[in-house]
Amino acid sequence: MPQIDVPRRAAPRANGLTRLASTPARTTDPDATRPRADRAGGGQGAEAWWTGAPQWTEPLPASDPEPPDTAGAVSRFTRKHVMVMAVALLLAALLAAYSMLRAQPADPVPVAEPVPEATPVVPDAPVEGAPSGAASPTAPEVFRVHVVGAVHHPGVHELGPGARVIDAVDSAGGLTRDAAPGQLNFAQPVADGQQVWIGTHAEPGGEVRSPAEASQQPGQPGQSGPPGQSGSEGASSGDGQGLVNLNSASQAELEELPGVGPATAQKIITWREENGGFRSVEDLMEIRGIGEKTFAELAPLVTV
């Protein structure tokens, strides 16, 4: 039969306890096994005994594992938790800020502006820039006067409280080069409905007339000729050389103008009443129905 080689198991390596069991026991007192003579004062047995002691040729292997590094574990545990706590605190702060922002109203509440204190107005104190003798704020509102004669824009003009003759003349564009007011008192106060007449070199003089006097005196509305002429004679003469006064002409007189029919004449009168009279011939262009062609025909035939 063929022989089968069976591998032998290697003898187990003796550990520290096996070696200790195979070596003579070592007593804590080396003199226990020595002869009394050697113990008392030496002898040959003493050296022989020491040299016969077992010799340890290699260190005992560490049978137990080293204890874990608890300090390192505690240190790692602490750092990890500090990081977790820091992240948690950061998230909590962000959540609190977001909650505060959502709690605020979408539209800011308007803050009421402080109302400036009103400066008391002294009734007797004159207002800066107002004409002398201006009335207090409780005086009547604006009024109208009729300025005729040698002024640039004769007609009805609005004046403020306390106005004088000079204010009426200024509102009419001032005096013309042909004006000769004579002894007219420019500081005289004027009232609603009065007429201020400014004379010329041909008929010098000036006067402030009441509404009743204005209808009887020369220079009244509709009269552009010398004193004593009627309104129709002053507005337009029979020979066709006179001019039609837009501020005083009747509807029949306006209809005699070229290009002016009943409807246009009524528009001229309506515009005159709503705007306080014509200040210049060019005001005709503001009336609907009067274009550049019609105005070119009317301009040489009318006046204000």
C-alpha positions, 0 to 999 in steps of 0.5 A: 500500500502506498504511504500517505504522509499526514502533516503533523500539527505544529506544537502550540507555542508556549505562552507565558503561563506554559513557560512559567509552569515548566520552569522552577518556581521562583520564590520571593526569598532566594535564601529559602533553598540555600544551605544554612551555611551559605545563608549565614555568611556565604559559601560555595552554594551561594554562587551555584544557586544564583547561577542555576537560577532560570534565565529569562531570554525574551519578554512576556507577550502582552496577553491583554489588549491595551486599554482604550484611549478614553481621553481621545474618545471624550475629546472627539465626542466633545468636538462633534457635539459642539459642531452639532450644537453650533449648527442647531443654534445657527438654524434656530437664529435663521428661523427666528429671523424669518419668523420676525420678517413674516410677522412684519406687515407687507405695506409700511404704515404711513406716518402722519406728517406733522401739520405746520402751525398756521401763522396767524394773519393780523387783519390790520397788517398790509399784505406784501405786494398788494396795492395800498389800501388793500382790504383784509382777507374778509373783503369781497372777491374780485369785481369787474370794471369797464376801461375805455378810451386811450388804453391798449386793451379796452374792455371789462377787466377783473380787479381785486379788493381795494383796486384803484384807477391805476390798477384798472389802467394797468389791467387794460394794458396801460396808456397809449401814446395818444392818451391824455388823461388830464386831471384824472385821479389815478389813486381813486378807488374803483368799485364793481360796475364802474367805468374808467374813461381815458381821453385822447389828445383830441379829447383830453380828460379822464373820469371814473363813472358810475354805471348810470353815468356811463350809459349817458356819457361819452366813451360808454360801451359801443361809443368809439367816436367823439363825445356826443355821438351815439353808440351806433354812430361811433361804432360804425358810420353810414359811409362804411369808414367806421369800425365795429366795436366787438365789445358793444356791437349788437347782433344785427351790427355783427351780422353786417360783417363779411363772413358773419351770420346769425350763428357766428354773431351769437357766438361772438356775443356769448364769448364776450359775455363769458370772458368779460369782453374782447381785449384784442381783435385776435381774440376772434380766433378763439371763437369756433367757426372763425378761421384764418380766412374769415379773421383776415376779412374781419380784422380791418373792420373791427376794433375793441 
